[in-house]
Amino acid sequence: MAVSLSAILKIPIRVKSIRAGRDKPGLRAQHLKGLEVARDISGGKLWGSSLHSTEIVFHPGHLLGGNFSADTETAGSVSLLIQVILPCALFSPSPVHLSLRGGTNADMAPQIDYTVTVFKKLLEKFGGNFEGCIEKRGYFPRGGGLVHMKIDPVSQLCPVTLLDLGQVTRVWGRAFVAGNIHVQEAKKMAELCQNEIKSALGNIPVEIIGYKESPQQAVGNGSGVNLFAETSTGCILGGSSLGKRNLNVHEVSSQAVKELIDALKSGACVDTHSQDQVIILMALAAGKSSIMCGPITLHTKTAIHIAQILTKVCFHIEECSDGRSIISCEGIGMKAVSSSPMEH
């Protein structure tokens, strides 16, 4: 996020103690590749860009449109690559086309299904848009997934007010398997999710599909569930889980359902995975944004801290008596750079 804002605002930065509290400190493959694309899309310079580096220096240049690619060469998350590149692309002088390789459905990161469903809808409320094509899925430990994206620039981002979750109008999703995992597991997970959701939410439309990825469209073995709920006010929230050796289909299904139901019961207009991702959009938008959230996560507190340092925007958090919080700020009204023949 700091590098994205650096590229957009043309502010040189130094970041120290990167992931210092982790078991394996420093940059992992997905962080490194994301930084390298941010360097390229901004025509900037990057020092300290190596695996496990705990300090980088970034000097941005001028944002560019064109074609860019990144390959984590691991199961490193494609969605994390998108998080650093997309804000830069929104303010580029011409469309940005991305080809990203890595893990599409990875642990400890948003699954690509979430990015192209929940986050895409949220971005559209701010006036942004992208087209995404999942050509091949990649799972732990091999990765090898391939996602293509086209991101159109904006003149400015619009402010957003999301204070009413509304009523759930439908739930849909997919339970998937790939590789040598039998399709029956996916169908069982879909059935379990369908039953649990109907039990929790009552008589609303629910459609969960169980399927197996074709060998041509997936690398390695993988399984999991992605669930989405839409409400009467146009909010979309998600819940997901990934299969692991120590989890059976009942546990995988229940984890995804619990995450979705917890998000809906919180009354928040964004779930915990989007809560921190909207901060940069709010800070850059032209006007006041207010969003109803659940309890503020550490990721969101960190995002607000970084946004305030680099944009000088002042965020306000109003704590409600029911445990929810309203995050608001007056964005800086960042404008895209004027069109230029320069492309990558």
C-alpha positions as CSV (number, residue, x, y, z in Angstrom):
1,M,0.0,0.0,0.0
2,A,2.8,2.4,0.8
3,V,4.4,1.7,-2.6
4,S,1.1,2.1,-4.4
5,L,0.6,5.5,-2.8
6,S,4.2,6.4,-3.4
7,A,3.8,5.7,-7.1
8,I,0.5,7.6,-7.4
9,L,1.6,10.6,-5.4
10,K,5.3,10.6,-6.6
11,I,6.6,10.5,-3.0
12,P,9.9,8.6,-2.5
13,I,9.7,6.2,0.4
14,R,11.9,3.8,2.5
15,V,10.2,0.9,4.2
16,K,12.1,-0.8,7.1
17,S,11.6,-3.9,9.2
18,I,9.4,-5.6,6.5
19,R,7.4,-8.5,8.0
20,A,9.9,-8.4,10.9
21,G,7.5,-10.3,13.2
22,R,7.0,-13.2,10.9
23,D,8.7,-16.6,11.2
24,K,10.3,-15.9,7.9
25,P,10.9,-12.1,7.9
26,G,11.3,-10.0,4.8
27,L,9.9,-10.1,1.3
28,R,8.4,-13.3,-0.1
29,A,8.1,-14.0,-3.8
30,Q,4.6,-12.4,-4.2
31,H,5.7,-9.2,-2.3
32,L,8.9,-8.9,-4.4
33,K,7.2,-9.4,-7.7
34,G,4.5,-6.9,-6.8
35,L,7.1,-4.3,-6.0
36,E,8.9,-4.9,-9.2
37,V,5.7,-4.4,-11.3
38,A,5.0,-1.2,-9.3
39,R,8.5,-0.1,-10.1
40,D,7.9,-0.8,-13.8
41,I,4.4,0.7,-14.0
42,S,5.7,3.9,-12.3
43,G,8.9,4.1,-14.3
44,G,10.6,4.2,-10.9
45,K,13.7,2.9,-9.1
46,L,13.7,0.2,-6.5
47,W,16.5,-0.7,-4.1
48,G,16.6,-3.7,-1.8
49,S,14.4,-5.8,-4.0
50,S,15.5,-9.4,-3.2
51,L,13.9,-12.3,-1.4
52,H,13.9,-12.0,2.4
53,S,15.0,-8.3,2.2
54,T,13.7,-6.4,5.2
55,E,14.2,-2.9,3.8
56,I,13.4,-1.3,0.5
57,V,13.8,2.2,-1.0
58,F,11.4,3.2,-3.8
59,H,11.7,6.3,-6.0
60,P,8.7,6.6,-8.3
61,G,8.8,8.1,-11.8
62,H,5.8,8.7,-14.0
63,L,2.9,6.2,-14.3
64,L,2.6,4.3,-17.5
65,G,0.0,2.3,-19.3
66,G,0.6,-0.8,-21.3
67,N,1.4,-4.5,-20.7
68,F,3.0,-5.8,-17.6
69,S,3.7,-9.3,-16.2
70,A,4.8,-11.0,-13.0
71,D,5.5,-14.6,-12.0
72,T,5.9,-15.5,-8.4
73,E,7.4,-18.9,-9.5
74,T,5.7,-20.3,-6.4
75,A,2.1,-20.5,-5.0
76,G,2.5,-16.9,-3.9
77,S,-0.8,-15.1,-4.1
78,V,-1.9,-13.5,-7.4
79,S,-4.4,-11.4,-5.5
80,L,-1.6,-9.8,-3.4
81,L,0.1,-8.8,-6.7
82,I,-3.2,-7.2,-7.8
83,Q,-3.5,-5.3,-4.5
84,V,-0.2,-3.3,-5.1
85,I,-0.7,-2.9,-8.9
86,L,-4.4,-2.0,-9.3
87,P,-4.3,1.4,-7.5
88,C,-1.4,2.5,-9.7
89,A,-3.2,1.3,-12.8
90,L,-6.3,3.3,-12.0
91,F,-4.3,6.5,-12.2
92,S,-2.2,5.6,-15.3
93,P,-2.6,7.6,-18.5
94,S,-3.9,4.6,-20.5
95,P,-5.3,1.0,-19.8
96,V,-3.0,-1.5,-18.1
97,H,-2.9,-5.1,-19.2
98,L,-1.6,-7.6,-16.6
99,S,-0.5,-11.2,-16.9
100,L,0.1,-12.6,-13.5
101,R,1.3,-16.1,-12.5
102,G,1.3,-17.7,-9.1
103,G,-1.3,-19.1,-6.6
104,T,-4.9,-18.2,-7.4
105,N,-6.3,-19.9,-4.4
106,A,-3.7,-19.5,-1.6
107,D,-3.9,-19.6,2.1
108,M,-3.5,-16.3,4.1
109,A,-4.6,-14.2,1.1
110,P,-7.9,-13.4,-0.7
111,Q,-8.7,-16.1,-3.3
112,I,-8.9,-14.8,-6.8
113,D,-12.6,-15.6,-6.8
114,Y,-13.1,-13.0,-4.0
115,T,-11.1,-10.4,-5.9
116,V,-13.1,-10.7,-9.2
117,T,-16.4,-10.9,-7.4
118,V,-16.5,-9.0,-4.1
119,F,-13.7,-6.5,-4.5
120,K,-14.6,-5.8,-8.2
121,K,-18.1,-4.8,-7.1
122,L,-16.8,-2.6,-4.4
123,L,-14.3,-0.9,-6.7
124,E,-17.2,-0.2,-9.2
125,K,-18.9,1.8,-6.4
126,F,-15.8,4.1,-6.3
127,G,-16.0,4.4,-10.1
128,G,-13.2,2.0,-11.0
129,N,-13.3,-1.1,-13.0
130,F,-11.3,-4.1,-14.3
131,E,-11.9,-7.1,-16.4
132,G,-10.4,-10.4,-15.1
133,C,-9.9,-13.7,-16.8
134,I,-8.7,-16.8,-14.8
135,E,-7.0,-18.8,-17.5
136,K,-5.5,-21.4,-15.2
137,R,-5.7,-22.0,-11.4
138,G,-2.6,-22.7,-9.3
139,Y,-2.5,-24.2,-5.8
140,F,0.0,-24.8,-3.0
141,P,2.8,-25.7,-3.3
142,R,3.4,-25.4,-7.1
143,G,1.4,-22.3,-8.0
144,G,1.4,-22.0,-11.8
145,G,-1.9,-20.2,-12.0
146,L,-2.4,-17.5,-14.7
147,V,-4.7,-14.5,-14.5
148,H,-5.1,-11.8,-17.1
149,M,-6.5,-8.4,-16.2
150,K,-7.3,-5.2,-18.0
151,I,-7.6,-2.1,-15.8
152,D,-9.1,1.0,-17.2
153,P,-7.9,4.4,-15.8
154,V,-10.2,6.8,-14.0
155,S,-10.3,10.6,-14.1
156,Q,-11.1,10.5,-10.3
157,L,-12.5,8.0,-7.8
158,C,-15.9,8.8,-6.5
159,P,-16.6,9.0,-2.8
160,V,-18.8,6.1,-1.4
161,T,-21.3,6.0,1.4
162,L,-22.2,2.5,2.6
163,L,-24.0,2.5,5.9
164,D,-26.9,0.1,5.4
165,L,-26.2,-3.6,4.8
166,G,-29.9,-4.3,3.9
167,Q,-31.4,-7.7,3.7
168,V,-29.8,-10.8,2.1
169,T,-31.4,-11.4,-1.3
170,R,-29.3,-14.3,-2.6
171,V,-26.3,-16.5,-1.8
172,W,-24.2,-18.3,-4.4
173,G,-20.8,-19.9,-4.7
174,R,-18.7,-22.8,-5.8
175,A,-17.1,-25.8,-4.1
176,F,-14.1,-27.0,-6.2
177,V,-11.5,-29.7,-6.4
178,A,-8.6,-30.2,-8.8
179,G,-5.9,-32.7,-9.6
180,N,-6.4,-36.2,-8.2
181,I,-9.2,-35.2,-5.8
182,H,-12.5,-36.8,-6.7
183,V,-15.3,-34.6,-7.8
184,Q,-17.6,-36.2,-5.2
185,E,-15.8,-34.2,-2.6
186,A,-16.8,-30.9,-4.3
187,K,-20.4,-32.0,-4.6
188,K,-20.5,-33.0,-1.0
189,M,-19.1,-29.7,0.1
190,A,-21.6,-27.9,-2.0
191,E,-24.4,-29.8,-0.5
192,L,-23.2,-29.2,3.0
193,C,-22.8,-25.5,2.4
194,Q,-26.3,-25.3,0.8
195,N,-27.9,-26.9,3.8
196,E,-26.0,-24.9,6.4
197,I,-26.8,-21.6,4.7
198,K,-30.5,-22.4,4.3
199,S,-30.6,-23.4,8.0
200,A,-29.0,-20.1,9.0
201,L,-30.7,-17.6,6.7
202,G,-34.1,-19.2,6.0
203,N,-36.0,-19.0,2.7
204,I,-33.7,-17.1,0.3
205,P,-32.3,-18.3,-3.0
206,V,-29.1,-20.3,-2.5
207,E,-27.1,-21.9,-5.3
208,I,-23.8,-23.6,-4.6
209,I,-22.2,-25.6,-7.4
210,G,-19.7,-28.4,-6.9
211,Y,-17.3,-29.1,-9.7
212,K,-13.9,-30.3,-10.7
213,E,-11.4,-28.1,-12.6
214,S,-10.2,-29.6,-15.8
215,P,-6.5,-30.7,-16.0
216,Q,-5.9,-28.0,-18.6
217,Q,-7.2,-25.2,-16.3
218,A,-5.5,-26.1,-13.0
219,V,-2.0,-26.9,-11.8
220,G,-1.7,-29.4,-8.9
221,N,-4.2,-30.6,-6.4
222,G,-6.5,-28.3,-4.6
223,S,-9.9,-27.9,-3.1
224,G,-12.0,-25.3,-1.4
225,V,-15.2,-23.3,-1.2
226,N,-16.0,-19.7,-2.2
227,L,-19.3,-18.2,-1.0
228,F,-21.0,-14.9,-1.8
229,A,-24.0,-13.0,-0.5
230,E,-25.8,-10.1,-2.1
231,T,-28.1,-7.7,-0.2
232,S,-30.9,-5.4,-1.0
233,T,-28.6,-2.4,-0.8
234,G,-26.1,-3.8,-3.3
235,C,-23.5,-5.0,-0.9
236,I,-21.6,-8.2,-1.6
237,L,-19.8,-10.1,1.2
238,G,-17.8,-13.3,1.0
239,G,-16.7,-16.3,2.9
240,S,-14.2,-18.9,1.9
241,S,-12.0,-21.8,3.0
242,L,-9.3,-24.1,1.5
243,G,-9.0,-27.8,1.8
244,K,-6.1,-29.1,3.9
245,R,-4.8,-32.5,4.7
246,N,-6.0,-32.3,8.3
247,L,-9.5,-31.0,7.4
248,N,-12.5,-33.1,6.2
249,V,-15.2,-31.8,3.8
250,H,-17.5,-31.0,6.7
251,E,-14.9,-28.8,8.3
252,V,-13.9,-27.0,5.0
253,S,-17.6,-26.3,4.3
254,S,-18.4,-25.1,7.8
255,Q,-15.4,-22.7,7.8
256,A,-16.6,-21.0,4.7
257,V,-20.2,-20.8,5.8
258,K,-19.3,-19.5,9.3
259,E,-17.1,-16.8,7.7
260,L,-20.0,-15.6,5.5
261,I,-22.7,-15.8,8.1
262,D,-20.5,-14.0,10.7
263,A,-19.9,-11.2,8.1
264,L,-23.7,-10.9,7.5
265,K,-24.6,-11.0,11.2
266,S,-22.1,-8.2,11.9
267,G,-24.3,-5.8,9.9
268,A,-21.2,-4.4,8.2
269,C,-21.3,-3.3,4.6
270,V,-17.9,-4.8,3.9
271,D,-16.4,-8.0,5.3
272,T,-13.0,-8.2,7.0
273,H,-11.2,-9.0,3.8
274,S,-12.3,-5.8,2.1
275,Q,-12.2,-3.6,5.1
276,D,-8.5,-2.7,4.8
277,Q,-8.6,-2.7,0.9
278,V,-11.1,0.2,0.8
279,I,-8.9,2.5,2.8
280,I,-6.6,3.5,-0.1
281,L,-9.7,4.1,-2.3
282,M,-11.3,6.3,0.3
283,A,-8.1,8.3,0.8
284,L,-7.8,9.0,-3.0
285,A,-11.5,9.6,-3.8
286,A,-12.9,13.1,-4.5
287,G,-15.1,13.8,-1.5
288,K,-16.2,12.2,1.8
289,S,-16.6,8.5,2.1
290,S,-18.3,6.7,5.0
291,I,-18.4,2.9,5.3
292,M,-20.0,0.8,8.0
293,C,-17.6,-1.9,9.2
294,G,-17.4,-4.5,11.8
295,P,-14.7,-4.4,14.5
296,I,-11.6,-2.7,13.0
297,T,-8.9,-5.2,12.1
298,L,-5.2,-4.7,12.6
299,H,-4.8,-4.7,8.8
300,T,-7.2,-1.8,8.6
301,K,-5.5,0.2,11.4
302,T,-2.2,-0.3,9.6
303,A,-3.8,0.8,6.2
304,I,-5.2,4.0,7.8
305,H,-1.8,4.7,9.4
306,I,0.0,4.5,6.1
307,A,-2.7,6.4,4.2
308,Q,-2.6,9.3,6.7
309,I,1.2,9.5,6.5
310,L,1.3,9.7,2.7
311,T,-1.9,11.5,1.8
312,K,-2.3,13.6,4.9
313,V,-6.0,12.6,5.0
314,C,-7.6,12.4,8.4
315,F,-9.6,9.3,9.0
316,H,-12.4,9.2,11.6
317,I,-13.6,6.0,13.3
318,E,-17.0,6.2,15.0
319,E,-17.6,3.2,17.3
320,C,-21.3,2.2,17.5
321,S,-22.9,0.6,20.6
322,D,-23.5,-2.7,18.7
323,G,-19.8,-3.3,18.0
324,R,-19.8,-1.9,14.5
325,S,-17.7,1.1,13.4
326,I,-18.1,3.7,10.8
327,I,-14.9,4.7,9.0
328,S,-15.0,8.0,7.2
329,C,-12.6,10.5,5.6
330,E,-12.5,13.4,3.1
331,G,-10.4,12.1,0.2
332,I,-7.8,14.1,-1.6
333,G,-9.5,13.9,-5.0
334,M,-6.5,12.5,-6.8
335,K,-6.7,13.0,-10.6
336,A,-5.2,10.6,-13.2
337,V,-2.2,11.8,-15.1
338,S,-3.1,13.2,-18.6
339,S,-2.9,10.9,-21.6
340,S,0.6,10.2,-22.8
341,P,2.0,8.2,-25.8
342,M,4.4,6.6,-23.3
343,E,3.6,2.9,-22.7
344,H,5.4,-0.1,-21.4
